[in-house]
Amino acid sequence: MNDRWSSLEDPIEAKLGGNVQWRSPLSGDDYAEYRDGEFLDIVDLGHLRSDLADFWPSRGPQWDALGVGPKGQVILVEAKAHVGEMCSPPTGASQASRRRITDNLNACAQLLGAREGHADWSRHFYQIANRLAHLRFLRERGVDAYLVLVNFLNDREMGGPSTPEAWEAAYQVAFHVLGLSKRHPLSRYIVDVYPDVATMRGQE
């Protein structure tokens, strides 16, 4: 986010129609990543703090990056270096918090038309599920928000995929388990990006 990386930023800017102003993680801010009310402050949505506190318990998603688009769009980034990161553990929230999380995940699943008999979103692919729920939270409040899934290619140290097709197959499995079709009411607000680590290292 601190150095121009065309294979990461070009697809996002093409979708949003202009340059992105990255708000985190920044070198001048010790590369901090934000969650809960703090992430709202970073993207100028502090007025939604109380709504978010009602919607989701504390220690919600920690965003790998946050940005603002040329027309004020809010950009939420979830980045992965290898497929295994998709297999996130279930929520470890307390019973009361778990109930609130489950209710909101179920509401999101219903909104997106998840088929009957789908897996429990609080237990299977929970990280993807809660990111979708937060995208829904913002858009239902009139925020022009986008979820960017950054899927790194050729990260040899992490043993990550070398092609977009490998990532696409992994997501196909995840969304099938969650009961979602490829097209759903939020899919137009999800941007898949495949920056090539090998190419970037070659530019250094």
C-alpha positions in Angstrom: 0.0 0.0 0.0 3.0 2.3 0.4 4.5 1.5 -3.0 2.7 1.4 -6.4 2.0 -2.2 -7.3 0.2 -2.2 -10.7 -1.0 -5.8 -10.6 -2.7 -5.1 -7.2 -4.0 -1.6 -7.8 -5.0 -1.5 -11.5 -7.9 -4.0 -11.2 -9.3 -2.1 -8.2 -9.0 1.3 -9.8 -10.5 0.0 -13.0 -13.6 -1.1 -11.0 -13.8 2.1 -9.1 -13.0 4.5 -11.9 -9.9 6.2 -10.5 -7.1 6.2 -8.0 -7.4 4.7 -4.5 -6.2 6.6 -1.4 -4.9 3.9 0.9 -5.5 4.6 4.6 -3.9 1.5 6.1 -1.5 -0.1 6.6 0.9 2.8 6.1 4.6 3.1 7.0 3.9 6.4 8.9 1.4 4.5 11.1 3.7 1.5 11.9 1.7 -0.5 9.3 -1.2 -0.7 11.7 -4.3 -2.7 10.7 -7.7 -1.8 12.1 -10.9 -3.4 13.3 -14.2 -2.4 15.1 -14.9 1.3 15.4 -11.3 2.2 14.6 -11.6 0.9 11.1 -14.7 3.1 10.6 -12.8 6.1 11.7 -10.0 5.4 9.2 -12.5 5.5 6.3 -14.4 8.5 7.6 -17.4 6.5 8.8 -17.1 7.2 12.5 -20.8 8.1 12.7 -21.5 4.3 12.3 -19.7 3.3 15.4 -22.8 2.7 17.5 -24.5 0.8 14.7 -21.4 -1.5 14.3 -21.3 -2.1 18.1 -24.9 -3.2 17.9 -24.3 -5.3 14.9 -21.1 -7.2 15.9 -19.3 -7.9 19.1 -15.9 -6.4 19.7 -12.8 -7.9 18.1 -14.5 -8.2 14.8 -12.6 -8.5 11.4 -9.2 -7.0 11.3 -8.8 -5.5 7.8 -5.5 -6.2 5.9 -6.0 -2.8 4.2 -8.5 0.0 4.0 -8.9 2.7 1.4 -11.1 5.3 -0.1 -11.9 5.4 -3.8 -12.1 8.4 -6.2 -15.9 8.8 -5.6 -15.7 8.1 -1.9 -16.1 4.4 -2.2 -14.9 2.5 0.9 -12.5 -0.4 0.2 -12.2 -3.3 2.6 -9.3 -5.6 1.8 -8.8 -9.3 2.8 -5.5 -10.7 1.6 -4.2 -14.2 1.4 -0.9 -15.8 0.4 -1.9 -19.4 0.3 -5.1 -21.4 0.1 -4.8 -22.8 3.6 -5.6 -19.4 5.0 -9.1 -19.7 3.7 -9.8 -22.5 6.2 -10.2 -20.2 9.2 -11.3 -21.7 12.5 -14.9 -21.1 13.9 -15.6 -18.0 15.9 -14.2 -18.2 19.4 -16.7 -15.7 20.8 -18.6 -16.1 24.1 -22.1 -17.7 24.0 -23.9 -14.3 24.0 -21.6 -12.9 21.3 -21.8 -16.1 19.3 -25.6 -15.8 19.2 -25.4 -12.3 17.8 -22.8 -13.3 15.3 -24.8 -16.3 14.2 -28.0 -14.3 13.8 -26.2 -11.7 11.6 -24.5 -14.4 9.5 -27.8 -16.2 9.0 -29.4 -12.9 8.0 -26.6 -12.3 5.5 -26.9 -15.9 4.1 -30.6 -15.4 3.6 -30.1 -12.1 1.9 -27.6 -13.6 -0.5 -29.9 -16.5 -1.3 -27.8 -19.3 0.2 -29.4 -22.6 -0.6 -31.2 -24.6 2.0 -28.9 -26.9 4.0 -25.8 -24.8 3.7 -23.0 -25.1 6.2 -23.0 -23.1 9.4 -21.3 -19.8 8.5 -20.0 -19.4 12.1 -18.1 -22.7 11.8 -17.1 -23.1 8.2 -15.1 -20.6 6.2 -15.9 -18.2 9.0 -13.5 -15.5 7.9 -15.0 -15.2 4.4 -18.5 -15.2 5.9 -17.8 -12.4 8.4 -16.3 -10.3 5.7 -19.4 -10.7 3.6 -21.5 -9.8 6.6 -19.6 -6.5 7.1 -19.9 -5.6 3.5 -23.6 -6.1 3.8 -23.6 -4.0 7.0 -22.0 -1.0 5.2 -24.1 -1.2 2.0 -27.4 -1.5 3.9 -26.4 1.9 5.5 -25.9 3.6 2.2 -22.1 3.2 2.1 -20.7 2.5 -1.4 -18.4 -0.3 0.0 -16.4 -2.9 -1.8 -14.7 -6.0 -0.6 -11.4 -6.7 -2.3 -10.0 -10.2 -2.1 -6.3 -10.0 -2.7 -4.9 -13.4 -3.7 -1.2 -13.4 -4.1 0.5 -15.4 -6.8 3.9 -17.1 -6.7 4.6 -16.5 -3.0 7.2 -19.3 -2.8 7.9 -18.8 0.9 4.3 -19.5 1.7 3.8 -22.2 -0.9 1.0 -20.2 -2.5 -0.8 -20.7 -5.9 0.9 -19.7 -9.1 -2.3 -19.1 -11.2 -5.6 -17.2 -10.7 -7.4 -20.4 -11.6 -6.1 -22.2 -8.5 -7.5 -19.4 -6.3 -10.8 -19.4 -8.2 -11.2 -23.2 -7.7 -10.6 -22.7 -3.9 -13.2 -20.0 -3.7 -15.6 -22.1 -5.7 -15.3 -24.8 -3.0 -15.7 -22.2 -0.2 -18.8 -20.6 -1.6 -20.3 -24.0 -2.4 -20.0 -24.9 1.2 -21.5 -21.6 2.3 -24.4 -22.3 -0.1 -23.7 -19.4 -2.4 -23.9 -19.3 -6.2 -21.3 -17.4 -8.2 -23.7 -14.5 -8.6 -25.5 -13.1 -5.6 -26.7 -9.6 -4.5 -23.2 -8.7 -3.2 -21.1 -10.2 -5.9 -20.9 -7.0 -7.9 -19.2 -5.3 -4.9 -16.5 -8.0 -4.6 -13.2 -7.5 -6.5 -10.8 -10.4 -7.0 -7.2 -9.3 -7.4 -4.1 -11.5 -8.2 -0.9 -9.6 -7.6 2.2 -11.5 -8.6 4.8 -11.6 -5.9 7.5 -12.7 -8.3 6.9 -9.8 -10.6 7.0 -7.3 -7.8 10.3 -8.7 -6.4 11.7 -8.4 -9.9 11.0 -4.7 -9.8 12.9 -4.1 -6.6 
